[in-house]
Amino acid sequence: MAWFIVDGHEDIAMALMETEGRDFGAPPPEGQALSLCEAKRGGIGLLLATIFAPNGYYDGQTPQAAAEAQMALYEELLLRHEHDLFRVESRGDLALCKAGGPIGIVHLMEGADPIRSVRALPRWADRGVRFIGPAWNTGNRYCGGKVERTG
């Protein structure tokens, strides 16, 4: 297997959602997160694309609605950029990751607020979530956080 870089944390969905008209395939506006062309130029072969959705974080949505919106955006990106991006679904898929593309996508859920019960885990795994960090900045139903909400 040839070398490639793993980017262990990219808030792609939120960056795209927060910047109207932003296209992941085009260079990013000044001060914005990574774009597809930069990832390819940088030799990234695997991206951990985040889903973070604590209660009320984005536009007052529930954690489930916010996570679903982010996942829908990732699914759209995978279809739109099918020659450059693919979802890593197994260990064998890592052999497909290459510096310069195609770039594998694995999802990292920061905080576990969108997971209302253990029965929801298979659905998220089927959609590409491979990492879940129960702790995040704010506390959630599973654990405390770095920053506790007040009021």
C-alpha positions as CSV (number, residue, x, y, z in Angstrom):
1,M,0.0,0.0,0.0
2,A,1.3,3.4,-0.9
3,W,1.5,6.2,1.7
4,F,-1.3,8.6,2.4
5,I,-2.2,11.2,5.0
6,V,-5.1,10.7,7.4
7,D,-6.8,13.9,8.4
8,G,-8.3,12.9,11.8
9,H,-10.8,15.7,12.1
10,E,-12.6,17.8,9.5
11,D,-15.9,19.7,10.2
12,I,-16.8,19.6,6.5
13,A,-20.6,19.4,6.9
14,M,-20.9,22.3,9.3
15,A,-18.5,24.4,7.3
16,L,-20.6,23.9,4.2
17,M,-23.9,24.5,6.1
18,E,-22.6,27.7,7.7
19,T,-21.4,29.3,4.5
20,E,-24.2,29.9,2.0
21,G,-23.3,28.7,-1.5
22,R,-20.0,27.0,-0.4
23,D,-18.9,24.2,-2.8
24,F,-16.6,21.6,-1.3
25,G,-15.2,21.0,-4.9
26,A,-14.0,24.7,-5.1
27,P,-11.3,26.4,-3.2
28,P,-12.6,27.6,0.2
29,P,-13.2,31.2,1.1
30,E,-10.4,32.8,3.2
31,G,-10.3,31.3,6.7
32,Q,-12.7,28.4,5.9
33,A,-12.1,24.7,6.3
34,L,-10.6,22.3,3.9
35,S,-11.8,21.8,0.3
36,L,-11.6,18.7,-2.0
37,C,-8.9,20.2,-4.2
38,E,-6.7,21.1,-1.2
39,A,-7.2,17.6,0.3
40,K,-6.0,16.0,-3.0
41,R,-3.1,18.4,-3.4
42,G,-2.1,17.7,0.2
43,G,-2.0,14.0,-0.3
44,I,-4.9,13.2,2.1
45,G,-6.1,9.7,1.5
46,L,-8.5,9.4,4.4
47,L,-10.7,12.0,6.1
48,L,-12.6,11.6,9.4
49,A,-15.5,13.8,8.6
50,T,-17.3,14.9,11.8
51,I,-20.9,14.9,12.8
52,F,-21.5,17.0,15.9
53,A,-25.0,17.8,17.1
54,P,-25.5,18.6,20.7
55,N,-28.9,19.8,21.7
56,G,-29.7,23.2,20.1
57,Y,-26.3,23.6,18.6
58,Y,-27.3,24.3,15.0
59,D,-30.3,26.5,14.4
60,G,-32.2,25.2,17.4
61,Q,-32.5,21.7,15.9
62,T,-32.7,18.5,17.9
63,P,-29.5,16.6,17.9
64,Q,-31.1,13.9,15.7
65,A,-32.3,16.5,13.1
66,A,-28.9,18.2,13.0
67,A,-27.0,14.9,12.7
68,E,-29.4,13.8,9.9
69,A,-28.8,17.1,8.1
70,Q,-25.0,16.7,8.3
71,M,-25.2,13.1,7.2
72,A,-27.4,14.0,4.2
73,L,-24.9,16.6,3.2
74,Y,-22.1,14.0,3.3
75,E,-24.1,11.6,1.3
76,E,-24.7,14.3,-1.3
77,L,-21.0,15.0,-1.4
78,L,-20.2,11.3,-1.9
79,L,-22.6,11.2,-4.9
80,R,-21.5,14.5,-6.4
81,H,-17.8,13.7,-6.1
82,E,-18.0,9.9,-6.7
83,H,-14.6,9.8,-8.6
84,D,-12.8,11.7,-5.8
85,L,-14.5,10.5,-2.6
86,F,-15.8,7.2,-1.3
87,R,-17.1,5.9,2.0
88,V,-14.8,3.5,3.7
89,E,-16.9,0.6,4.9
90,S,-14.3,-2.1,5.7
91,R,-10.6,-2.5,6.5
92,G,-10.1,-3.6,2.9
93,D,-11.3,-0.3,1.6
94,L,-8.3,1.4,3.1
95,A,-6.2,-0.1,0.3
96,L,-8.3,2.2,-2.1
97,C,-7.2,5.3,-0.3
98,K,-4.4,7.1,-2.2
99,A,-2.5,10.3,-2.0
100,G,-4.1,12.6,-4.5
101,G,-7.4,10.6,-4.5
102,P,-9.7,8.9,-4.3
103,I,-10.1,10.0,-0.7
104,G,-11.9,7.7,1.8
105,I,-14.4,9.2,4.1
106,V,-15.1,7.8,7.6
107,H,-17.5,9.6,10.0
108,L,-16.6,10.6,13.5
109,M,-19.5,11.6,15.8
110,E,-18.4,14.1,18.4
111,G,-20.7,13.8,21.4
112,A,-23.4,11.1,21.2
113,D,-26.5,13.3,21.5
114,P,-28.0,12.0,18.2
115,I,-27.9,8.4,19.5
116,R,-31.1,8.1,21.5
117,S,-30.7,4.4,22.2
118,V,-28.2,1.6,21.5
119,R,-30.7,0.3,18.9
120,A,-29.7,3.3,16.7
121,L,-26.1,2.3,16.5
122,P,-26.4,-0.1,13.5
123,R,-28.2,2.5,11.4
124,W,-25.3,5.0,12.0
125,A,-22.7,2.4,11.3
126,D,-24.5,1.5,8.1
127,R,-24.1,5.2,7.1
128,G,-20.4,5.3,7.7
129,V,-20.0,6.3,11.4
130,R,-17.0,4.3,12.7
131,F,-16.0,6.5,15.6
132,I,-18.1,7.9,18.4
133,G,-16.6,10.1,21.1
134,P,-19.2,10.3,23.8
135,A,-17.6,13.4,25.4
136,W,-17.5,16.6,23.6
137,N,-17.4,20.3,24.6
138,T,-20.7,20.2,26.3
139,G,-22.2,17.5,28.4
140,N,-24.8,15.2,27.0
141,R,-27.0,12.3,28.1
142,Y,-24.0,10.0,28.2
143,C,-21.3,12.0,30.0
144,G,-20.1,15.5,31.0
145,G,-18.2,17.8,28.7
146,K,-15.3,20.2,28.7
147,V,-17.6,23.1,28.9
148,E,-20.8,22.7,30.9
149,R,-23.8,24.7,29.9
150,T,-25.3,27.1,32.4
151,G,-28.8,28.5,32.7
